[in-house]
C-alpha cells in the first residue's frame, strides 16, 4: 500500500478498499469528477501484479460492442460463425478500467453483466471464460430509473466517492510523486491461495448476527440491499481474515463494510453511523474475556433490583423495628450474599480496569496489528476508551450501592477515575 500512497495523495482509504476488493475478486465503482486520478490508480494497482493483461476504455452512449469486446472475425463469418476476436479487449483482460460505465447502452449491457459476475463472455455459440480478476469503473453520475443499469450497479460491491486533493501538504507532494515503474509485489496465485484459505475460514454466529442486525437497522431506515450483496460482504470478511492468517472472522475484518452499503454517496455518513454502533457492540462482545462488562452489569442490575428491600431491612434493624423471623433470616442471608458478591465483583472489575489502562498505552500499535485495512488506528483506540469508561461507571455503581447498603466503602478498592 505504501507504494501507492506515495503516488496518490489523500487516497489512503481508497487504496485499502482496492486491495480488499482485488483480493476478494470483487469490482469497485468510483464516483467523482474527471481528473481525480481514477484511471491512473487503476493502472497502478494492476502494475503491482506485473505484466498482466490490462484494458481500459471510455464509454459513451455510442460505444459499440466491437470497441469493448473485439471485432467480429470476418474469416469465421464466412463460415456462418459469429465469433469475436477478443485478444486485447475486455474478455481477455485480467485487470480493466471502464470510464463512464453507466453510459453503456443496451447493446453491450448483457455481455458486460456476465463478464463482471460470472466471468463468462458469450462469444457466438461458445461460452468463453474470462480471466478478469478485477474491474474498476468510474462515473460522474449514478443510474436512475433504469433497471438494466441498476443491475450493473449492483455488480460493484465496493463503492467510493473520489474528490480532488484538499490539503496543501498533499498538493505539494503531488508534484513530487514517483513516476518510476511500480515493483511486482502481488500475484494472481496469491489471490487464488487467499480464496482457497477463505473457504476454510469460519464466520462465527456472532458475526452473522451482526450482519443481520445491520440488515435490520438499514431496512428500518429504508436502505434495502440484495441478499447477494450481504453474502458478498460476508465473503469479503472471510478474505480479510485469510489475509491476516485467522481461522475465523473477527470484528476487525469488518472495518471497510460501510463502502459496501451505499447507493448514493450522501448516504455514507448515516450508514457509517449505523455500522459504527454495531461495530462498538461487537467489539464489546469480543473483548468480554478481557473486560466482561455484560457479566459485571448483570451483577449490578441484580442487586439494584433488591436495593430497596435490603436497605429497608438494614434500616429496620438499626431502629429496632419488628421483623418477621423467617423474612429476617432470608434477608440476612441475601444481604450477606450481596456483600460478598459486590466485593468480589468490585475487586475483579478494578483489576480488569487497571490492566485495561495499561493496554491503552499501546493500543494504537495493537489495533494496527489487527488489520492492515485500518487507516487511523488511534481513532479506534477511542472505542476502547469508551469501553473502559463503561466499566468505570459500573464500578461506581457497585461502590454507590455498597455504600448505601453497608454504610462504608468497598474494602481494598482504590481506583483513580481521573486517568
C-alpha positions as CSV (number, residue, x, y, z in Angstrom):
1,X,0.0,0.0,0.0
2,X,2.9,2.3,0.7
3,X,4.0,2.4,-2.9
4,X,0.5,3.6,-4.0
5,X,0.1,6.1,-1.1
6,X,3.3,7.8,-2.2
7,X,1.9,8.3,-5.7
8,X,-1.8,9.1,-4.9
9,X,-2.4,11.8,-2.3
10,X,-5.3,11.6,0.1
11,X,-6.3,8.2,-1.3
12,X,-5.2,6.1,1.7
13,X,-8.6,4.6,2.5
14,X,-9.4,4.1,-1.2
15,X,-6.2,2.1,-1.7
16,X,-7.2,-0.2,1.2
17,X,-10.6,-0.6,-0.4
18,X,-9.0,-1.5,-3.7
19,X,-6.7,-4.1,-2.1
20,X,-9.5,-5.9,-0.3
21,X,-11.7,-5.7,-3.5
22,X,-8.9,-7.3,-5.6
23,X,-8.2,-10.0,-3.1
24,X,-11.9,-10.7,-2.8
25,X,-12.3,-10.9,-6.6
26,X,-14.8,-8.0,-6.5
27,X,-15.2,-4.8,-8.5
28,X,-15.0,-1.2,-7.4
29,X,-17.0,1.8,-8.6
30,X,-15.5,5.3,-8.2
31,X,-17.9,8.2,-8.3
32,X,-16.2,11.6,-8.8
33,X,-15.1,14.4,-11.1
34,X,-12.7,13.9,-14.0
35,X,-9.1,14.5,-13.4
36,X,-9.0,12.9,-9.9
37,X,-6.5,10.1,-11.0
38,X,-9.1,7.3,-11.1
39,X,-7.7,5.7,-14.2
40,X,-4.1,6.2,-13.1
41,X,-4.9,4.4,-9.8
42,X,-6.5,1.5,-11.6
43,X,-3.4,1.1,-13.8
44,X,-1.1,1.4,-10.8
45,X,-3.0,-1.3,-8.9
46,X,-2.7,-3.6,-11.9
47,X,1.1,-2.9,-12.1
48,X,1.6,-4.4,-8.7
49,X,0.7,-7.8,-10.3
50,X,3.3,-7.4,-13.1
51,X,2.6,-7.6,-16.8
52,X,-1.0,-9.0,-16.6
53,X,-3.3,-8.1,-19.5
54,X,-4.9,-4.7,-18.8
55,X,-7.7,-3.0,-20.7
56,X,-9.2,0.5,-20.3
57,X,-11.8,2.3,-22.2
58,X,-14.0,5.5,-22.1
59,X,-17.6,4.6,-22.8
60,X,-20.1,6.8,-24.5
61,X,-23.7,6.3,-25.5
62,X,-22.4,5.4,-28.9
63,X,-19.9,2.8,-27.8
64,X,-20.4,-0.4,-29.8
65,X,-19.8,-4.0,-28.7
66,X,-16.9,-4.1,-31.2
67,X,-15.0,-1.5,-29.2
68,X,-15.4,-3.3,-25.9
69,X,-15.4,-7.0,-26.8
70,X,-13.4,-7.0,-30.1
71,X,-14.4,-7.1,-33.8
72,X,-16.3,-9.9,-35.4
73,X,-14.0,-12.3,-37.2
74,X,-14.6,-12.0,-41.0
75,X,-13.0,-15.4,-41.6
76,X,-15.4,-17.1,-39.2
77,X,-18.3,-15.1,-40.6
78,X,-17.7,-16.7,-44.0
79,X,-18.4,-20.0,-42.3
80,X,-21.6,-18.6,-40.7
81,X,-20.0,-18.3,-37.3
82,X,-20.5,-15.1,-35.4
83,X,-17.3,-15.0,-33.3
84,X,-15.4,-12.0,-31.9
85,X,-11.6,-11.6,-31.8
86,X,-11.3,-10.9,-28.1
87,X,-7.5,-10.7,-27.7
88,X,-6.5,-7.3,-26.4
89,X,-10.1,-6.5,-25.4
90,X,-12.2,-6.7,-22.2
91,X,-12.9,-10.5,-22.4
92,X,-9.2,-11.3,-22.3
93,X,-8.1,-8.8,-19.7
94,X,-7.0,-9.7,-16.2
95,X,-7.5,-6.1,-15.0
96,X,-9.7,-3.4,-16.5
97,X,-10.9,0.2,-16.1
98,X,-14.1,1.5,-17.7
99,X,-14.7,5.2,-17.5
100,X,-18.3,6.5,-17.6
101,X,-19.6,3.0,-17.1
102,X,-23.3,4.0,-16.9
103,X,-23.2,5.3,-20.4
104,X,-23.2,1.7,-21.6
105,X,-26.0,1.1,-23.9
106,X,-28.3,-2.0,-24.0
107,X,-26.3,-3.5,-26.9
108,X,-23.4,-4.2,-24.5
109,X,-25.1,-4.4,-21.1
110,X,-25.9,-8.1,-21.1
111,X,-22.5,-9.2,-22.2
112,X,-20.9,-6.8,-19.7
113,X,-23.0,-8.2,-16.8
114,X,-22.0,-11.8,-17.5
115,X,-18.3,-10.8,-17.7
116,X,-18.5,-8.9,-14.4
117,X,-20.4,-11.5,-12.4
118,X,-19.8,-15.0,-13.9
119,X,-16.5,-14.2,-15.7
120,X,-18.0,-15.5,-18.9
121,X,-18.3,-13.9,-22.3
122,X,-20.8,-15.4,-24.7
123,X,-18.8,-15.4,-27.9
124,X,-21.2,-16.6,-30.6
125,X,-22.3,-20.1,-29.6
126,X,-19.4,-20.5,-27.2
127,X,-19.1,-19.6,-23.5
128,X,-15.6,-18.1,-23.3
129,X,-14.1,-18.0,-19.8
130,X,-12.8,-14.5,-18.9
131,X,-9.6,-14.3,-16.8
132,X,-10.9,-11.0,-15.3
133,X,-9.8,-10.6,-11.7
134,X,-10.7,-7.0,-11.0
135,X,-12.5,-4.2,-12.8
136,X,-12.6,-0.6,-11.7
137,X,-15.3,1.6,-13.1
138,X,-15.8,5.3,-12.8
139,X,-18.7,7.6,-13.3
140,X,-19.7,11.2,-12.8
141,X,-23.3,10.2,-12.3
142,X,-25.3,7.3,-10.9
143,X,-28.0,5.3,-12.7
144,X,-31.6,6.4,-12.1
145,X,-34.9,4.7,-13.1
146,X,-33.1,2.2,-15.4
147,X,-33.5,-1.5,-14.4
148,X,-30.6,-2.7,-16.6
149,X,-28.2,-0.1,-15.2
150,X,-29.3,-0.8,-11.7
151,X,-28.4,-4.5,-12.3
152,X,-25.0,-3.3,-13.5
153,X,-24.6,-1.1,-10.4
154,X,-25.3,-4.0,-8.1
155,X,-22.3,-5.9,-9.6
156,X,-20.0,-3.4,-7.9
157,X,-19.7,-4.5,-4.3
158,X,-17.4,-1.7,-3.3
159,X,-18.2,2.0,-4.0
160,X,-16.1,5.0,-3.2
161,X,-16.5,8.7,-3.8
162,X,-13.4,10.4,-5.0
163,X,-12.7,14.1,-4.6
164,X,-9.9,16.5,-5.6
165,X,-6.9,16.9,-3.2
166,X,-7.8,19.3,-0.4
167,X,-4.7,19.6,1.8
168,X,-1.9,21.9,0.8
169,X,0.7,19.3,2.0
170,X,-0.9,16.8,-0.3
171,X,-1.0,19.3,-3.1
172,X,2.8,19.9,-2.7
173,X,3.6,16.2,-2.6
174,X,1.5,15.6,-5.8
175,X,4.4,17.3,-7.7
176,X,7.0,15.1,-6.1
177,X,5.3,11.8,-6.6
178,X,7.4,9.0,-8.0
179,X,7.0,8.2,-11.7
180,X,9.2,5.1,-11.9
181,X,7.5,1.7,-12.7
182,X,6.0,0.0,-9.7
183,X,7.5,-3.2,-8.5
184,X,5.7,-6.5,-8.8
185,X,4.5,-7.2,-5.3
186,X,1.4,-9.3,-5.8
187,X,0.3,-12.2,-8.0
188,X,-2.8,-13.9,-9.2
189,X,-1.6,-17.1,-7.5
190,X,-1.7,-15.2,-4.2
191,X,-5.3,-14.3,-4.8
192,X,-6.1,-17.9,-5.6
193,X,-4.4,-19.0,-2.4
194,X,-6.4,-16.5,-0.3
195,X,-9.6,-17.6,-1.9
196,X,-8.9,-21.2,-1.0
197,X,-7.9,-20.2,2.5
198,X,-11.1,-18.1,2.9
199,X,-13.2,-21.1,2.1
200,X,-11.9,-22.7,5.3
201,X,-12.4,-19.5,7.4
202,X,-15.3,-19.7,9.9
203,X,-17.9,-16.9,10.1
204,X,-18.9,-17.1,13.7
205,X,-22.6,-16.9,14.7
206,X,-21.9,-13.6,16.5
207,X,-20.7,-12.0,13.2
208,X,-23.6,-13.5,11.2
209,X,-25.9,-11.9,13.8
210,X,-24.1,-8.6,13.5
211,X,-24.7,-8.7,9.7
212,X,-28.4,-9.5,10.3
213,X,-28.6,-6.6,12.8
214,X,-27.1,-4.4,10.1
215,X,-29.6,-5.6,7.6
216,X,-32.5,-4.9,10.0
217,X,-31.2,-1.5,11.0
218,X,-30.7,-0.4,7.4
219,X,-34.2,-1.6,6.4
220,X,-35.7,0.5,9.2
221,X,-34.1,3.5,7.5
222,X,-35.4,2.2,4.1
223,X,-31.9,1.1,2.9
224,X,-32.5,-2.2,1.1
225,X,-29.6,-4.3,-0.1
226,X,-29.9,-7.6,-2.1
227,X,-29.2,-10.9,-0.5
228,X,-26.3,-11.3,-3.0
229,X,-24.7,-8.2,-1.6
230,X,-24.9,-9.4,2.0
231,X,-23.4,-12.7,1.0
232,X,-20.6,-11.0,-0.7
233,X,-20.0,-8.7,2.3
234,X,-19.6,-11.9,4.4
235,X,-17.2,-13.3,1.9
236,X,-15.1,-10.1,1.9
237,X,-14.8,-10.5,5.7
238,X,-13.5,-14.1,5.2
239,X,-10.9,-12.8,2.7
240,X,-9.8,-10.2,5.3
241,X,-9.4,-12.9,7.9
242,X,-7.4,-15.1,5.5
243,X,-5.1,-12.2,4.7
244,X,-4.4,-11.8,8.4
245,X,-3.9,-15.6,9.0
246,X,-7.0,-16.0,11.1
247,X,-9.2,-19.2,11.1
248,X,-12.3,-17.2,11.9
249,X,-13.6,-13.8,11.1
250,X,-13.4,-11.2,13.9
251,X,-14.7,-7.7,14.3
252,X,-11.5,-6.1,12.7
253,X,-12.3,-7.8,9.4
254,X,-15.4,-5.7,9.0
255,X,-13.9,-2.2,9.1
256,X,-14.4,-1.4,5.4
257,X,-18.1,-2.5,5.4
258,X,-19.6,1.0,5.0
259,X,-18.1,1.2,1.5
260,X,-20.2,-1.8,0.5
261,X,-23.5,-0.4,1.7
262,X,-24.4,2.9,-0.1
263,X,-26.2,3.6,-3.3
264,X,-25.7,7.4,-3.1
265,X,-22.6,9.0,-1.7
266,X,-24.6,11.4,0.5
267,X,-25.9,8.4,2.5
268,X,-22.5,7.2,3.6
269,X,-22.4,9.3,6.8
270,X,-25.7,7.9,8.1
271,X,-24.8,4.3,7.0
272,X,-21.4,4.6,8.7
273,X,-23.0,5.8,11.9
274,X,-25.4,2.7,11.9
275,X,-22.4,0.4,11.3
276,X,-20.2,2.0,13.9
277,X,-22.9,1.4,16.6
278,X,-23.0,-2.3,15.7
279,X,-19.2,-2.4,15.5
280,X,-18.9,-1.0,19.0
281,X,-21.3,-3.6,20.4
282,X,-19.5,-6.3,18.6
283,X,-16.1,-5.0,19.9
284,X,-17.5,-5.1,23.4
285,X,-18.6,-8.8,22.9
286,X,-15.2,-9.8,21.5
287,X,-13.4,-8.1,24.4
288,X,-15.6,-9.8,27.0
289,X,-12.8,-12.1,28.2
290,X,-10.6,-9.1,29.0
291,X,-13.3,-6.8,30.2
292,X,-16.6,-8.7,30.8
293,X,-18.8,-5.7,31.1
294,X,-22.0,-7.7,30.4
295,X,-21.3,-10.0,33.3
296,X,-20.5,-7.2,35.6
297,X,-23.5,-5.2,34.5
298,X,-25.8,-8.2,35.2
299,X,-24.4,-8.5,38.7
300,X,-25.1,-4.8,39.5
301,X,-28.6,-4.9,37.9
302,X,-29.5,-8.0,40.0
303,X,-28.6,-6.2,43.3
304,X,-30.0,-2.9,42.3
305,X,-33.4,-4.6,41.9
306,X,-33.2,-5.7,45.5
307,X,-31.7,-2.4,46.9
308,X,-34.9,-1.0,48.3
309,X,-35.8,-4.3,50.1
310,X,-32.3,-4.7,51.5
311,X,-32.0,-1.1,52.5
312,X,-35.4,-1.2,54.3
313,X,-34.2,-4.3,56.1
314,X,-31.0,-2.6,57.3
315,X,-33.0,0.5,58.4
316,X,-35.4,-1.6,60.5
317,X,-32.5,-3.4,62.1
318,X,-30.9,-0.1,63.1
319,X,-34.1,1.3,64.6
320,X,-35.2,-2.0,66.2
321,X,-38.3,-2.4,64.0
322,X,-40.4,-5.5,64.2
323,X,-39.3,-8.2,61.7
324,X,-40.8,-11.5,60.7
325,X,-38.4,-14.2,61.8
326,X,-38.4,-16.1,58.5
327,X,-38.2,-12.9,56.4
328,X,-35.4,-11.7,58.7
329,X,-33.4,-14.8,58.2
330,X,-33.9,-14.8,54.5
331,X,-32.9,-11.1,54.1
332,X,-29.9,-11.6,56.4
333,X,-28.6,-14.4,54.1
334,X,-29.4,-12.3,51.0
335,X,-27.6,-9.3,52.4
336,X,-24.5,-11.4,53.1
337,X,-24.6,-12.8,49.6
338,X,-24.9,-9.3,48.3
339,X,-21.9,-8.1,50.3
340,X,-19.7,-11.0,49.2
341,X,-20.7,-10.7,45.5
342,X,-20.4,-6.9,45.4
343,X,-16.9,-7.1,47.0
344,X,-15.7,-9.8,44.7
345,X,-17.1,-8.1,41.6
346,X,-15.6,-4.8,42.6
347,X,-12.1,-6.4,43.1
348,X,-12.4,-8.3,39.8
349,X,-13.6,-5.2,37.9
350,X,-10.9,-2.9,39.4
351,X,-8.2,-5.4,38.4
352,X,-9.5,-5.6,34.9
353,X,-9.7,-1.8,34.6
354,X,-6.2,-1.4,35.8
355,X,-4.9,-3.9,33.2
356,X,-7.0,-2.2,30.6
357,X,-5.4,1.1,31.3
358,X,-2.0,-0.5,30.7
359,X,-3.2,-1.9,27.5
360,X,-4.5,1.5,26.4
361,X,-0.9,2.8,26.4
362,X,0.0,0.6,23.5
363,X,-3.4,0.4,21.9
364,X,-2.6,2.1,18.5
365,X,0.1,-0.4,17.8
366,X,-2.0,-3.4,18.9
367,X,-5.0,-2.2,16.8
368,X,-2.8,-1.6,13.8
369,X,-1.6,-5.2,14.1
370,X,-5.3,-6.5,13.9
371,X,-5.9,-5.2,10.3
372,X,-3.9,-3.7,7.5
373,X,-7.1,-2.0,6.3
374,X,-7.2,0.4,9.3
375,X,-6.0,3.8,8.2
376,X,-6.1,5.6,11.6
377,X,-5.7,3.1,14.5
378,X,-5.7,5.9,17.0
379,X,-9.4,6.6,16.1
380,X,-10.3,3.1,17.0
381,X,-8.4,3.4,20.3
382,X,-11.2,5.8,21.4
383,X,-13.6,2.9,21.1
384,X,-11.6,1.1,23.7
385,X,-11.6,4.2,26.0
386,X,-15.4,4.1,25.8
387,X,-15.4,0.5,27.0
388,X,-13.2,1.5,30.0
389,X,-15.5,4.4,30.8
390,X,-18.4,2.0,30.8
391,X,-16.5,-0.3,33.1
392,X,-15.7,2.7,35.4
393,X,-19.4,3.6,35.6
394,X,-20.2,0.0,36.6
395,X,-17.6,0.2,39.3
396,X,-19.0,3.5,40.6
397,X,-22.5,1.9,40.7
398,X,-21.1,-1.0,42.8
399,X,-19.4,1.4,45.2
400,X,-22.5,3.5,45.5
401,X,-24.7,0.5,46.1
402,X,-22.3,-0.9,48.6
403,X,-22.2,2.5,50.5
404,X,-26.0,2.6,50.6
405,X,-26.4,-0.9,52.0
406,X,-23.4,-1.2,54.3
407,X,-22.6,2.5,55.1
408,X,-18.9,2.1,54.2
409,X,-16.5,1.8,51.2
410,X,-15.8,-1.5,49.5
411,X,-12.7,-2.8,51.4
412,X,-9.4,-2.5,49.4
413,X,-10.9,-0.8,46.4
414,X,-8.9,2.3,45.3
415,X,-9.2,3.4,41.8
416,X,-8.1,6.6,40.1
417,X,-11.0,7.8,37.9
418,X,-9.1,10.8,36.6
419,X,-7.0,8.9,34.1
